[in-house]
């Protein structure tokens, strides 16, 4: 595997880690003893959304280089739609929690949105992984 492609792809993994980390912090706040967790989780969600924005730009550039009608392009479209859905869930989570982000305990709704968001992010990451590892498409560093 091309080392540049692998390191570039690893940069994109932050949104997955941030989404799961935010969920973990929200759960941890409900278990007690970590009143800063909801605020930290909010910052992780913002970080994940920033990662989505950067990945979307690079992904659109990569998709534009794919042959029209090719299986890889259809898979890239599916990947983009799933990741857009994940980002939308995170935006809703951020909007719902924003006014209470300093609360010492996360709301159950935040945890539910975080769980759904992390699941959808994971599904999108799996599709992206299939594009890279099963089909051999390498993300461009130029995008």
Backbone bond lengths (Angstrom), bond angles and torsions (degrees), N, CA, C in turn:
res aa  C-N    CA-C-N  psi(-1)  N-CA   C-N-CA  omega(-1)  CA-C   N-CA-C  phi
1 X - - - 1.447 - - 1.517 109.18 -
2 X 1.296 115.97 144.46 1.448 123.83 177.50 1.533 109.15 -66.55
3 X 1.339 117.37 123.26 1.459 121.77 -177.80 1.527 111.56 -63.21
4 X 1.332 117.29 -38.88 1.462 119.95 179.19 1.525 109.98 -62.18
5 X 1.317 117.68 -42.29 1.466 120.30 179.29 1.521 110.40 -63.67
6 X 1.323 116.81 -41.26 1.458 120.11 -179.00 1.526 110.53 -64.70
7 X 1.322 118.75 -45.24 1.455 119.82 -178.56 1.522 110.87 -68.65
8 X 1.312 117.38 -36.03 1.463 120.36 177.55 1.522 109.85 -64.91
9 X 1.329 116.68 -43.78 1.462 120.47 179.31 1.530 110.24 -63.24
10 X 1.311 117.56 -37.15 1.465 120.57 179.38 1.527 111.01 -62.67
11 X 1.325 117.94 -33.23 1.465 120.61 176.72 1.525 110.78 -60.59
12 X 1.305 117.25 -32.02 1.460 121.90 -177.67 1.529 112.18 -77.57
13 X 1.311 117.56 -17.70 1.453 122.27 -177.09 1.527 111.83 -70.70
14 X 1.323 118.22 -17.20 1.468 121.17 -178.06 1.520 111.50 -55.71
15 X 1.328 118.38 -38.31 1.469 119.22 -178.74 1.524 111.39 -64.94
16 X 1.320 118.02 -31.58 1.463 121.29 176.07 1.532 108.89 -69.03
17 X 1.319 116.23 -48.69 1.464 120.77 -178.93 1.526 111.03 -63.09
18 X 1.324 117.39 -41.30 1.462 120.33 -179.76 1.524 110.85 -66.14
19 X 1.322 117.56 -39.18 1.465 120.67 179.36 1.525 111.13 -64.54
20 X 1.318 116.21 -45.23 1.463 120.64 179.10 1.529 110.02 -69.31
21 X 1.320 117.17 -39.59 1.463 120.88 178.26 1.517 112.27 -62.48
22 X 1.342 116.47 -40.35 1.465 120.35 178.01 1.525 110.43 -62.45
23 X 1.320 116.35 -43.14 1.469 120.46 177.64 1.527 110.09 -61.59
24 X 1.322 117.04 -45.09 1.456 121.14 179.62 1.524 112.31 -60.37
25 X 1.325 116.66 -42.20 1.465 119.76 178.50 1.524 111.74 -66.33
26 X 1.337 116.23 -39.04 1.469 118.92 177.49 1.534 110.95 -62.06
27 X 1.316 116.30 -43.23 1.472 120.23 178.02 1.532 109.87 -64.44
28 X 1.321 115.89 -43.40 1.461 120.64 179.65 1.529 111.46 -59.24
29 X 1.325 116.83 -37.28 1.468 118.94 179.55 1.530 111.87 -65.40
30 X 1.330 116.37 -30.81 1.473 120.28 178.02 1.527 111.47 -74.87
31 X 1.312 116.47 -27.29 1.459 120.14 179.25 1.520 111.55 -76.63
32 X 1.330 116.14 -15.76 1.464 120.85 175.08 1.506 114.20 100.57
33 X 1.313 114.52 156.05 1.449 120.44 172.88 1.513 116.91 85.31
34 X 1.321 119.46 6.22 1.461 120.09 179.58 1.530 109.03 -142.80
35 X 1.332 117.83 73.96 1.464 121.47 -175.48 1.527 114.34 -67.02
36 X 1.331 118.64 -16.10 1.461 120.76 177.96 1.530 112.34 -84.69
37 X 1.323 117.68 -6.89 1.458 121.62 -175.13 1.529 113.57 -59.86
38 X 1.347 120.39 -44.12 1.468 118.71 -179.78 1.533 113.13 -61.16
39 X 1.318 117.07 -38.33 1.465 119.81 178.17 1.531 110.47 -69.27
40 X 1.324 116.60 -43.36 1.468 120.12 177.46 1.530 110.54 -61.16
41 X 1.314 116.49 -39.71 1.455 121.43 177.82 1.531 111.12 -62.27
42 X 1.327 115.78 -40.43 1.465 120.48 178.05 1.525 110.45 -60.51
43 X 1.328 116.87 -43.07 1.462 120.12 178.36 1.527 111.69 -65.30
44 X 1.329 117.39 -36.82 1.467 119.99 176.87 1.529 110.92 -64.44
45 X 1.326 116.67 -38.44 1.468 119.98 177.66 1.526 109.81 -63.58
46 X 1.328 117.20 -42.92 1.472 120.04 176.73 1.529 110.70 -60.50
47 X 1.332 116.21 -41.46 1.463 120.42 177.65 1.527 112.15 -63.26
48 X 1.324 116.01 -41.47 1.465 119.86 177.90 1.528 110.62 -62.72
49 X 1.326 116.59 -41.74 1.468 119.80 179.09 1.528 111.72 -64.99
50 X 1.328 117.10 -37.44 1.467 120.13 175.01 1.529 109.90 -62.73
51 X 1.341 116.23 -40.35 1.462 120.26 176.97 1.518 112.25 -62.93
52 X 1.333 116.41 -38.75 1.465 119.98 177.25 1.522 110.70 -61.65
53 X 1.328 116.94 -41.91 1.461 120.37 -178.43 1.528 110.59 -61.54
54 X 1.318 116.91 -47.33 1.459 120.12 178.74 1.517 112.79 -64.76
55 X 1.316 116.09 -41.78 1.468 119.83 179.91 1.519 111.50 -65.90
56 X 1.334 116.58 -35.50 1.465 119.92 -179.88 1.525 110.83 -63.13
57 X 1.317 116.76 -42.97 1.469 119.88 179.17 1.522 111.55 -62.80
58 X 1.328 115.85 -46.86 1.462 119.73 179.18 1.527 110.86 -65.76
59 X 1.331 116.10 -40.29 1.463 119.86 -179.87 1.519 113.18 -64.23
60 X 1.325 116.18 -40.34 1.469 119.20 177.04 1.525 111.35 -63.81
61 X 1.323 116.46 -39.21 1.462 119.75 177.18 1.530 110.45 -64.09
62 X 1.325 117.11 -43.97 1.466 120.78 178.23 1.521 111.27 -63.17
63 X 1.331 116.63 -43.95 1.467 120.46 -178.30 1.527 110.93 -63.09
64 X 1.323 116.24 -35.56 1.472 119.00 -179.25 1.529 111.88 -65.01
65 X 1.330 117.27 -22.68 1.469 121.11 178.94 1.528 112.53 -87.01
66 X 1.330 117.11 -6.45 1.463 120.85 -178.43 1.526 109.79 -82.88
67 X 1.332 117.13 142.92 1.466 120.00 179.17 1.535 111.79 -62.57
68 X 1.325 115.76 134.57 1.464 120.48 177.83 1.528 109.90 -60.39
69 X 1.333 115.61 137.34 1.454 121.35 178.96 1.518 114.85 81.56
70 X 1.323 117.43 -5.61 1.466 120.84 -178.55 1.533 110.45 -75.39
71 X 1.324 115.20 151.17 1.462 121.00 179.14 1.531 111.11 -58.12
72 X 1.335 116.94 -39.79 1.459 120.55 -178.90 1.533 110.54 -62.98
73 X 1.328 117.17 -36.43 1.472 119.61 179.47 1.528 110.96 -69.57
74 X 1.326 116.96 -38.61 1.472 119.96 176.64 1.530 110.32 -64.18
75 X 1.315 116.20 -40.57 1.451 120.27 178.10 1.539 110.71 -66.60
76 X 1.329 116.93 -38.39 1.464 120.99 176.95 1.529 110.63 -63.17
77 X 1.312 117.10 -37.99 1.466 121.09 177.54 1.518 110.26 -64.95
78 X 1.325 116.39 -44.27 1.470 120.72 177.89 1.536 110.12 -61.59
79 X 1.325 116.23 -44.25 1.463 121.45 177.87 1.533 110.40 -57.92
80 X 1.316 116.56 -46.21 1.470 120.84 -179.66 1.525 111.04 -62.85
81 X 1.316 117.88 -43.68 1.467 120.69 -179.01 1.527 111.62 -64.54
82 X 1.319 116.74 -40.49 1.470 120.16 178.16 1.529 109.88 -65.97
83 X 1.333 116.85 -43.24 1.462 119.18 -178.97 1.536 111.63 -69.24
84 X 1.321 118.10 -33.93 1.467 120.75 174.55 1.527 109.55 -64.05
85 X 1.320 116.78 -40.20 1.473 120.66 176.70 1.525 110.77 -62.32
86 X 1.328 116.56 -42.27 1.468 120.71 178.61 1.524 110.61 -63.01
87 X 1.322 116.22 -43.96 1.469 119.73 179.00 1.526 110.55 -62.55
88 X 1.326 116.92 -39.33 1.472 120.53 178.95 1.526 111.04 -63.02
89 X 1.327 116.89 -39.71 1.467 120.86 177.58 1.527 109.87 -63.67
90 X 1.331 116.81 -42.00 1.459 119.88 178.61 1.529 111.62 -66.23
91 X 1.326 117.49 -36.07 1.471 120.35 176.68 1.527 109.99 -63.43
92 X 1.329 116.45 -42.69 1.469 119.87 177.66 1.524 109.57 -62.62
93 X 1.323 117.42 -44.44 1.464 121.34 178.30 1.528 110.21 -58.35
94 X 1.317 116.53 -45.34 1.456 120.77 179.58 1.529 111.23 -62.49
95 X 1.318 117.22 -43.99 1.468 121.29 -179.46 1.527 111.55 -64.20
96 X 1.333 115.94 -40.88 1.465 120.51 -177.81 1.539 110.94 -68.33
97 X 1.304 117.32 -36.77 1.458 120.94 -173.73 1.524 113.90 -91.56
98 X 1.321 118.17 -16.95 1.460 121.23 -167.45 1.531 113.41 -52.90
99 X 1.316 118.68 -49.04 1.464 120.52 -175.48 1.533 112.87 -68.59
100 X 1.319 118.00 -21.20 1.470 121.86 -179.55 1.527 112.49 -114.21
101 X 1.318 117.19 19.89 1.469 120.47 -174.16 1.527 113.70 -62.25
102 X 1.341 117.88 -18.60 1.466 121.10 179.03 1.530 112.45 -91.48
103 X 1.332 116.48 2.68 1.477 119.88 179.01 1.529 108.94 -61.81
104 X 1.328 117.92 148.73 1.464 120.75 -178.94 1.534 113.72 -75.75
105 X 1.331 116.54 -11.21 1.464 120.71 -177.89 1.526 108.99 -139.67
106 X 1.317 116.55 134.79 1.463 121.24 179.73 1.521 110.80 -71.99
107 X 1.311 115.56 144.21 1.460 122.07 176.47 1.537 109.42 -72.99
108 X 1.300 116.21 149.80 1.471 121.01 179.37 1.537 110.48 -61.46
109 X 1.319 117.29 -33.81 1.470 121.11 178.24 1.527 110.27 -62.35
110 X 1.335 116.88 -39.33 1.462 120.44 178.40 1.524 110.49 -62.78
111 X 1.321 115.36 -40.79 1.464 120.09 -179.37 1.526 109.81 -66.90
112 X 1.331 117.07 -41.72 1.469 120.15 178.84 1.526 110.66 -63.53
113 X 1.343 116.41 -45.67 1.471 119.37 177.86 1.524 110.56 -63.60
114 X 1.325 116.98 -39.20 1.457 120.85 178.12 1.516 112.42 -63.63
115 X 1.329 116.65 -39.76 1.468 120.20 179.17 1.527 111.06 -66.41
116 X 1.322 116.15 -45.49 1.474 119.49 178.78 1.526 109.68 -64.28
117 X 1.340 116.29 -43.72 1.463 120.28 179.51 1.518 112.19 -60.76
118 X 1.333 116.85 -46.00 1.468 120.54 179.72 1.527 111.12 -63.58
119 X 1.327 116.66 -38.20 1.465 120.18 177.87 1.528 111.00 -63.65
120 X 1.324 116.88 -45.82 1.472 120.58 -178.66 1.531 110.50 -68.00
121 X 1.340 117.24 -38.88 1.469 120.07 175.29 1.523 109.59 -59.90
122 X 1.319 116.78 -42.80 1.465 120.56 179.05 1.517 113.04 -63.11
123 X 1.328 116.45 -39.61 1.474 120.28 177.21 1.528 109.74 -63.37
124 X 1.336 116.15 -44.51 1.462 119.70 178.21 1.520 112.17 -62.68
125 X 1.329 116.04 -39.67 1.464 120.08 177.90 1.524 110.95 -64.52
126 X 1.331 116.93 -37.19 1.467 120.47 177.33 1.528 110.42 -62.95
127 X 1.313 116.71 -43.26 1.468 119.97 178.49 1.532 109.52 -62.56
128 X 1.338 116.75 -44.49 1.461 120.26 177.38 1.520 111.65 -61.62
129 X 1.325 116.34 -39.40 1.463 120.02 177.47 1.515 112.57 -63.31
130 X 1.328 116.55 -38.58 1.472 119.39 176.35 1.521 110.76 -63.52
131 X 1.330 116.90 -37.98 1.469 119.95 178.42 1.530 110.69 -61.93
132 X 1.334 116.23 -41.89 1.456 121.04 -175.62 1.528 111.72 -79.52
133 X 1.333 116.37 -50.05 1.460 118.59 -170.57 1.524 114.15 -91.23
134 X 1.323 118.71 -36.05 1.464 120.20 -178.39 1.525 112.09 -87.79
135 X 1.343 116.38 -34.43 1.467 119.43 -175.59 1.522 112.84 -104.83
136 X 1.337 117.06 -9.15 1.457 120.26 174.42 1.519 116.11 81.56
137 X 1.330 118.55 10.92 1.465 119.49 178.34 1.523 108.63 -77.59
138 X 1.309 116.64 132.64 1.455 121.38 179.70 1.527 108.98 -112.05
139 X 1.355 116.41 129.56 1.464 118.93 176.27 1.527 111.35 -59.56
140 X 1.294 117.02 143.27 1.450 122.84 -179.69 1.516 110.73 -82.81
141 X 1.308 116.87 141.57 1.470 120.50 174.26 1.519 109.96 -81.46
142 X 1.308 117.75 -14.79 1.456 121.24 -176.82 1.501 113.25 -82.70
143 X 1.368 118.45 -18.26 1.452 122.71 -172.86 1.434 117.33 -76.05
